[in-house]
Amino acid sequence: MILNSLSLINYKNFDNKTFDFDSKINCLVGQNGVGKTNILDAIYHLSFGKSYFNPIASQNIKHNSDFFVLNGLYEKLHKTEKIIISLKKGQKKIIKRNGKAYEKFSDHIGFLPLVIISPADRNLIAEGSDIRRKFIDSVISQSDKIYLTDLIKYQKLISQRNALLKYFALNSTFNKDSLEVYDDQLISLSNNIYKKRSDFLKVFIPIFKSRYEWISNNNETVSIAYKSQLCDSNLKELLQRNIKKDRLLQYTSVGVHKDDLNFDINGHTIKKYGSQGQQKSFLIALKLAQFDFIKEQSCDDPILLLDDIFDKLDDSRVSQIISLVDEESFGQLFISDTHPERTEAAVKRVHHSYKLFKL
């Protein structure tokens, strides 16, 4: 799969800009603030229907404008695919494939497989469990439509159950039967979600470990452990045991929406005991494993976006990643950097065509 061209209208800092890309390596270079990351985010947006960096859709519209339009022209399975995403202030976002609008945005997820490696990935280690759940969900959802549908249903039911718990508290009332209407549906969905996350990690963790060994030259032992309340109990029991607690908190305190991943290095949590270099290697291994998994599932080469990685990694490690293109295991690559000479020197070491865009 190749992104041949991209046009942006009123997207973030761009008025009207068009790019024709190389089929292998594309380098976006320029000073901070010129919009390199915004171009990568536009490419991400075309794959996922949303920004990687700003989930509030209206904030992606250029200041003093009323709308934005993204237009991507792809080549996939020897066919031309045209994806357009548009948003007008006060209206719903529209995603079109070859002129036909999607009824559900979730139908688009996985059609254009993509992986991004960005400084923002540090949140996977530094922030709360919701970031790590989103990572698992985004990887599985790109190749499993049923999982994504179950996840959307589960999240909607949790919101409705929480609203009911708030209603009970506000009106000093309680109706167990009303609560159980949601519980019965949540139990079935949570079993499916838990099993698919568990099955996914059994496949994903060995890939991740292999990637980490390659990046770190096999110097440390890393591990990922799945942490779920459903490991030791079923949701029906958990919900029954925590009714009083949920009524007091006015939200659902148990379920797969509380799942987490433990990231360890040499038997200790990487957040506390991992050096900056070890944490960077861990995150890159995580994202490259994501790439490998999605490629295997989709039978296609995902687009790989490398955002400002020179600022976070030494030159030799960046060259090591770019050299993967030589192995034919990678498809199209997009790199952003502040120093054109540094980027060009790195990409010249691999035997593929490239384009340099100076912004």
JOLINLIN-V69754 format. One record per residue. N is the residue number from 1. PHI is phi in whole degrees, 0 to 359 (* if undefined). Layout:
n->N phi->PHI
n->N phi->PHI
This chain:
n->1 phi->*
n->2 phi->229
n->3 phi->268
n->4 phi->280
n->5 phi->211
n->6 phi->220
n->7 phi->235
n->8 phi->236
n->9 phi->236
n->10 phi->55
n->11 phi->258
n->12 phi->55
n->13 phi->266
n->14 phi->259
n->15 phi->282
n->16 phi->204
n->17 phi->217
n->18 phi->232
n->19 phi->233
n->20 phi->251
n->21 phi->261
n->22 phi->283
n->23 phi->285
n->24 phi->245
n->25 phi->238
n->26 phi->230
n->27 phi->247
n->28 phi->254
n->29 phi->236
n->30 phi->158
n->31 phi->293
n->32 phi->300
n->33 phi->93
n->34 phi->276
n->35 phi->113
n->36 phi->301
n->37 phi->295
n->38 phi->296
n->39 phi->292
n->40 phi->300
n->41 phi->293
n->42 phi->296
n->43 phi->295
n->44 phi->300
n->45 phi->304
n->46 phi->294
n->47 phi->277
n->48 phi->248
n->49 phi->74
n->50 phi->203
n->51 phi->284
n->52 phi->283
n->53 phi->258
n->54 phi->222
n->55 phi->288
n->56 phi->277
n->57 phi->304
n->58 phi->296
n->59 phi->282
n->60 phi->271
n->61 phi->281
n->62 phi->301
n->63 phi->305
n->64 phi->68
n->65 phi->239
n->66 phi->253
n->67 phi->202
n->68 phi->224
n->69 phi->224
n->70 phi->244
n->71 phi->228
n->72 phi->242
n->73 phi->249
n->74 phi->247
n->75 phi->242
n->76 phi->222
n->77 phi->52
n->78 phi->64
n->79 phi->237
n->80 phi->274
n->81 phi->237
n->82 phi->250
n->83 phi->246
n->84 phi->236
n->85 phi->241
n->86 phi->224
n->87 phi->215
n->88 phi->248
n->89 phi->308
n->90 phi->82
n->91 phi->236
n->92 phi->281
n->93 phi->294
n->94 phi->239
n->95 phi->242
n->96 phi->241
n->97 phi->244
n->98 phi->51
n->99 phi->88
n->100 phi->253
n->101 phi->285
n->102 phi->287
n->103 phi->284
n->104 phi->238
n->105 phi->299
n->106 phi->298
n->107 phi->293
n->108 phi->275
n->109 phi->298
n->110 phi->96
n->111 phi->291
n->112 phi->241
n->113 phi->300
n->114 phi->205
n->115 phi->228
n->116 phi->242
n->117 phi->245
n->118 phi->217
n->119 phi->305
n->120 phi->294
n->121 phi->297
n->122 phi->303
n->123 phi->300
n->124 phi->299
n->125 phi->266
n->126 phi->279
n->127 phi->263
n->128 phi->282
n->129 phi->296
n->130 phi->298
n->131 phi->293
n->132 phi->288
n->133 phi->296
n->134 phi->299
n->135 phi->297
n->136 phi->303
n->137 phi->298
n->138 phi->293
n->139 phi->290
n->140 phi->294
n->141 phi->295
n->142 phi->293
n->143 phi->232
n->144 phi->225
n->145 phi->294
n->146 phi->295
n->147 phi->300
n->148 phi->297
n->149 phi->297
n->150 phi->298
n->151 phi->295
n->152 phi->297
n->153 phi->298
n->154 phi->299
n->155 phi->296
n->156 phi->293
n->157 phi->294
n->158 phi->298
n->159 phi->298
n->160 phi->291
n->161 phi->295
n->162 phi->297
n->163 phi->296
n->164 phi->294
n->165 phi->298
n->166 phi->293
n->167 phi->299
n->168 phi->303
n->169 phi->294
n->170 phi->293
n->171 phi->254
n->172 phi->49
n->173 phi->223
n->174 phi->200
n->175 phi->223
n->176 phi->298
n->177 phi->299
n->178 phi->297
n->179 phi->293
n->180 phi->291
n->181 phi->301
n->182 phi->285
n->183 phi->301
n->184 phi->299
n->185 phi->288
n->186 phi->295
n->187 phi->299
n->188 phi->297
n->189 phi->294
n->190 phi->295
n->191 phi->299
n->192 phi->295
n->193 phi->295
n->194 phi->300
n->195 phi->296
n->196 phi->290
n->197 phi->295
n->198 phi->296
n->199 phi->296
n->200 phi->300
n->201 phi->293
n->202 phi->298
n->203 phi->275
n->204 phi->289
n->205 phi->300
n->206 phi->299
n->207 phi->296
n->208 phi->300
n->209 phi->299
n->210 phi->297
n->211 phi->295
n->212 phi->294
n->213 phi->301
n->214 phi->294
n->215 phi->288
n->216 phi->265
n->217 phi->57
n->218 phi->63
n->219 phi->270
n->220 phi->227
n->221 phi->254
n->222 phi->242
n->223 phi->210
n->224 phi->234
n->225 phi->238
n->226 phi->277
n->227 phi->247
n->228 phi->217
n->229 phi->296
n->230 phi->281
n->231 phi->295
n->232 phi->248
n->233 phi->205
n->234 phi->263
n->235 phi->295
n->236 phi->301
n->237 phi->296
n->238 phi->298
n->239 phi->294
n->240 phi->295
n->241 phi->291
n->242 phi->249
n->243 phi->302
n->244 phi->299
n->245 phi->296
n->246 phi->296
n->247 phi->295
n->248 phi->290
n->249 phi->282
n->250 phi->66
n->251 phi->204
n->252 phi->277
n->253 phi->267
n->254 phi->230
n->255 phi->137
n->256 phi->288
n->257 phi->284
n->258 phi->248
n->259 phi->299
n->260 phi->209
n->261 phi->240
n->262 phi->264
n->263 phi->257
n->264 phi->235
n->265 phi->226
n->266 phi->51
n->267 phi->84
n->268 phi->232
n->269 phi->299
n->270 phi->290
n->271 phi->299
n->272 phi->267
n->273 phi->250
n->274 phi->275
n->275 phi->290
n->276 phi->301
n->277 phi->296
n->278 phi->293
n->279 phi->295
n->280 phi->299
n->281 phi->297
n->282 phi->300
n->283 phi->292
n->284 phi->293
n->285 phi->299
n->286 phi->299
n->287 phi->286
n->288 phi->291
n->289 phi->294
n->290 phi->301
n->291 phi->302
n->292 phi->300
n->293 phi->296
n->294 phi->294
n->295 phi->300
n->296 phi->297
n->297 phi->286
n->298 phi->268
n->299 phi->56
n->300 phi->215
n->301 phi->273
n->302 phi->296
n->303 phi->289
n->304 phi->244
n->305 phi->253
n->306 phi->245
n->307 phi->263
n->308 phi->52
n->309 phi->284
n->310 phi->296
n->311 phi->288
n->312 phi->251
n->313 phi->229
n->314 phi->285
n->315 phi->303
n->316 phi->294
n->317 phi->287
n->318 phi->296
n->319 phi->300
n->320 phi->298
n->321 phi->291
n->322 phi->297
n->323 phi->297
n->324 phi->298
n->325 phi->299
n->326 phi->296
n->327 phi->279
n->328 phi->66
n->329 phi->274
n->330 phi->249
n->331 phi->261
n->332 phi->268
n->333 phi->235
n->334 phi->237
n->335 phi->234
n->336 phi->246
n->337 phi->201
n->338 phi->272
n->339 phi->241
n->340 phi->300
n->341 phi->296
n->342 phi->296
n->343 phi->295
n->344 phi->297
n->345 phi->298
n->346 phi->291
n->347 phi->284
n->348 phi->291
n->349 phi->286
n->350 phi->259
n->351 phi->262
n->352 phi->218
n->353 phi->291
n->354 phi->207
n->355 phi->232
n->356 phi->247
n->357 phi->252
n->358 phi->266
n->359 phi->262
